[in-house]
Amino acid sequence: MSGEGEGEGVSSAARSAPAAASRGMRGRRGARRSRALAQSGRPAPWHPRPDMGRLGRPGSCSTSRRRNLPPLLLCLLFVGPFHCLASYSRATELLYSLNEGLPAGVLIGSLAEDLRLAPRAPGRPDPQPPQRAPQPGPPLSFSLASRGLSGQYVTLDNRSGELHTSAREIDREALCLEGGGGGGAAGGDSISIASSPSPDSCLLLLDVLVLPQEYFRFVKVKIAIRDVNDNAPRFPVSQISVWVPENAPVNTRLAIEHPAMDPDVGTNGVQTYRLLDYHRMFTLDVEENENGERTPYLIVMGLLDRETQDQYVSIIIAEDGGSPPLLGSATLTIGISDINDNCPLFADSQINVTVYGNATVGTPIAAVQAVDRDLGTNAQITYSYSQKVPQASKDLFHLDETSGVITLSSKIGGSVLQTHRLTILANGPGCIPAVITAMVSIIKVIFRPPEIVPRYIANEADGIVYLKELEPVNTPVAFFTIRDPEGKYKVNCHLDGEGPFRLSPYKPYRNEYLLETTKLMDYELQQFYEVAVVAWNSEGFHVKKIIKVQLLDDNDNAPVFLQPLIELTIEENNAPHAFLTKLYATDADSGERGQVSYFLGHDAPSYFSLDSVTGILTVSTPLDREEKEKYRYTVRAVDCGKPPRESVATVALTVLDKNDNSPRFINKDFSFFVPENFPGYGEIGVISVTDADAGRNGWVALSVLNQSDIFVIDTGKGMLRAKVSLDREQQSSYTLWVEAVDGGEPALSSTAKITILLLDINDNPPLVLFPQSNMSYLLVLPSTLPGSPVTEVYAVDKDTGMNAVIAYSIIGRRGPRPESFRIDPKTGNITLEEALLQTDYGLHRLLVKVSDHGYPEPLYSTVMVNLFVNDTVSNESYIESLLRKEPDINIEEKEPQISIEPTHRKVESVSCMPTLVALSVISLGSITLVTGMGVYICLRRGKKHPREDESLEVQIPLKGKIDLYMRERKPMDISNI
């Protein structure tokens, strides 16, 4: 352990007394090192020793005088690069060391103890105990200043300051790939304290903060990772080859280029090498360079001979210095490279050869062969005659310099020597030639060969026999008579050569032979044959007669097209008389039988033409792919034979597309009916468009020209979609223009008109226009006749059709006798049903439901109709107070019944005249009374100041009791006139 500043780092693991003494000696060797006092559980105040020096000026170190001043600064002397420090340093450095591969929870050290901020554990004496009794203080706190890679391998107890190994195992080889450490731990505790880290140590660096402020320390903790022997040596390749020349002298050293690697360091690394089998020829030596790398060397210990053994195979083993040692191995192949240490040798020194005087030129008569045990170019042998061989012998007998074969190079004459001595040399690179002698003896032959007399049956001219190719099998060609001039030898004969011929004895005659065909002959396969009739006697003398046969051609072959199917292409809108192709057919026959003419088949359209001589096929008119894309017809090739032969081929012409057609909409005008409130990007309809062209020319892209901010079209499917929801009440129809553009170059386009009509849906409830407020009221005179209209409810609906058909109904009543009034479900007119009585005076409140006939669910609004039955309106404030009260009205769940057809009522078949007279009188009286009341009310209202109306719409729920709130302070008078 080495310390800087105030503290001195020590190991927290239990140590023996010698270890403690060793720490004390290291502490005494340090110059004026400060120490920290600690007590169990919390730190004690720090007190300096009297002999540790006095405070000096900044930058000076004074130890000659002693003063009793408070220790504000400590002067520390260090051996090495550190000098006196005049400031009160709080920086401390601790060094620990531990073996790699320890499990989690192993104690590395206690910072509180090693900084002497806490009492030592039992058995761990402090070499310099504190000078004063510990004083109580705040608890210590330890924390890592930052958690880097090193912080992943250790855990720090924040209160005790103990460092332990974490769950992540420390692998020195993975942690320090570039660095090498010191030697492995030599027994004892697995964690120990080193006086200073080795220059090549593998260190974990931690920065620890000690709090509170009065004990503040910034501690740099270095943990040196010691190597253990956990890796075996390993060769980079499994097969190692070393080549040694066979003439290598003893003690030749050859480096093995692939030494073993061991991630461990020091003695745990590779220490030595050995061979499993030295073959009594080799040994190994290990050399170490200045970097500590060990390289094995192969040493030759015996004489090598490639021709005796060209390869040695052994196992090379690398061993490290661990305990126990670990091994690694690889296969070592020692190849012996060849040198030219052997020369050519003949097995014999002389050979004897006999040659007959009638031997044919080129006949091989002998062969010599020497052997060289070397390899490659070292074993190349060339043969040559010695200079002692006469030139006449060299001219008569040829020697192949590569193979050593001796052949007869010229015909043996009568004056040729009977015996030839041929001295032959076998030459190798850098060698003295090997010598062999070939003794050649020539035997002269005197004879009269047999005679062959031909008699031709087939046509023959100038020694050539002519046969037609259609001749049948066993057609006779010629007779041959074999004669022996000596008359004493038996003569045999046979046919030599290849061809459809057979030579057989013609019985019962002796020495007569018939030459005939054995199979049908084809002029197109072979036109000429050459065979030989060979005759020889019992003495070995033979003679040969050459027969030449020429076949005559016949028209037995029809013309043949190169391809039975001729596939052609041409772009549409071609020029007139455009060239398509040149037909070519071959005829294996010769002469005019092989001349071919070309003709169109009967199925060929009239606008195609074919030159009968050249075979050029053309089309006279422009073709339109959209009209017809593919043409298929036959062509004939006819020869000039008699009778002529012909063959047929099929022409398949494909017309290629050009962009000559614009996209075409199925309709110029498209109409779509879409319900309003259609969801955004919903499918409105498909715009169908076609393009008669093909491929890219037929690809069509659709786009919206106008109102593209509202509508979009899917190019692939042609689906028209609306980007936003459509509201019929805002706009009932849309007119779009859609453009279709094809993919040709240049592109063609067309447009179409699209009309989108929005269908109404029931999305608007009826809007009540009269009465304008739930707080308005109407005066109803008690004299009003039954059946008289009192007022009306008027409403409109923004929808159309049945969605705008409105029905009126009274769903709630409040008053003395509110059932006296009814409402017409169609018109909304409210009439008096029964004559009003004295008890009916007062406020009658009718809750009217205004509902449409929408589908699937009708919408509705509600309005309160207030009818005040009285002769006059004498107290408006009283009526207003009644209107302000919340009415307690029960909802009548009765839907209005509206019939589309007028309702017919049965009329009793009695006289109507008295009834009409009475009604007329009552009507006139009512009109007079109502007119008077109206004038009275108008005069009275004219005297009052006008008030502004405050009208608000209120929807009243249909279920339960209804709470009405005042919406208008002044009621509205509704006249029933």
Beta strands, then each sheet from edge to edge (+ up, - down):
strand 1: 38-39
strand 2: 42-43
strand 3: 91-99
strand 4: 107-110
strand 5: 141-144
strand 6: 154-156
strand 7: 162-165
strand 8: 191-192
strand 9: 202-211
strand 10: 217-226
strand 11: 239-245
strand 12: 253-255
strand 13: 270-275
strand 14: 282-288
strand 15: 294-300
strand 16: 311-320
strand 17: 327-337
strand 18: 345-346
strand 19: 350-356
strand 20: 364-367
strand 21: 370-371
strand 22: 382-385
strand 23: 397-399
strand 24: 405-408
strand 25: 419-427
strand 26: 434-443
strand 27: 451-456
strand 28: 459-461
strand 29: 464-468
strand 30: 476-483
strand 31: 491-496
strand 32: 501-505
strand 33: 512-517
strand 34: 528-537
strand 35: 542-552
strand 36: 560-561
strand 37: 565-571
strand 38: 578-582
strand 39: 585-586
strand 40: 596-600
strand 41: 608-610
strand 42: 616-619
strand 43: 630-639
strand 44: 646-656
strand 45: 664-665
strand 46: 669-675
strand 47: 682-686
strand 48: 689-690
strand 49: 700-704
strand 50: 711-713
strand 51: 719-722
strand 52: 733-742
strand 53: 749-759
strand 54: 767-770
strand 55: 777-780
strand 56: 789-792
strand 57: 794-796
strand 58: 806-814
strand 59: 821-823
strand 60: 829-832
strand 61: 842-852
strand 62: 860-869
sheet 1: 1+ 2-
sheet 2: 5+ 9- 10+ 3+ 8-
sheet 3: 4+ 7- 6+
sheet 4: 11+ 17+ 16- 13+
sheet 5: 12+ 15- 14+
sheet 6: 18+ 21-
sheet 7: 19+ 26+ 25- 22+
sheet 8: 20+ 24- 23+
sheet 9: 27+ 30- 33+ 32-
sheet 10: 28+ 29- 35- 34+ 31-
sheet 11: 36+ 39-
sheet 12: 37+ 44+ 43- 40+
sheet 13: 38+ 42- 41+
sheet 14: 45+ 48-
sheet 15: 46+ 53+ 52- 49+
sheet 16: 47+ 51- 50+
sheet 17: 54+ 57-
sheet 18: 55+ 62+ 61- 58+
sheet 19: 56+ 60- 59+
end
